[in-house]
Amino acid sequence: MAIFFTADTHFGDHRTINIWKRAFANTAEMDALMIARWNAVVAPEDVVWHLGDVARKAADVPGLLARLHGAKHLIRGNNDPDAVMAAEGWGSVGDYRELEVEGRRLVLCHYPFRSWNGQHKGAINLHGHSHGRLKPMARQYDVGVDVHGFAPVRLEALIGG
């Protein structure tokens, strides 16, 4: 079982193509590529932490989750209403989470922090929201699809391990 991270998929959201200059003709093309890339790297027994901004329409989320490999956990983003949190298919939902993966302490939130719990003791902040537009900080990584080829990413790929 591998653990992956992702954020800012914005499935079905035409605004994302325009605002973040995603090179897709339409949302159908964008969604198909993200689903294919997700399922190419994530096996059914893997775990994926989605750090927010899942889809334009909450009603689409259960169907999307059923098509995507892995056990999926959501950290709410600013574009995730309660209906997204309540969608069938999430293993867990929340606004913030701390966990240990591969011997490293992680602080997960949709938003990037200036400082976070355990920052000066080696803890790593994983986030979305910024679509790769922030200046890098030590031990802080944007896991959004815009930064990682529109696919979930493993911790070792982020930190170079």
PyMOL commands that set and color helices and strands:
alter all, ss='L'
color gray80, all
select helices_A, chain A and resi 14-19+27-41+58-67+82-85+119-121+155-159
alter helices_A, ss='H'
color red, helices_A
select strands_A, chain A and resi 3-6+47-50+71-75+90-94+97-101+104-108+124-127+140-142+153-154
alter strands_A, ss='S'
color yellow, strands_A
deselect
rebuild
show_as cartoon
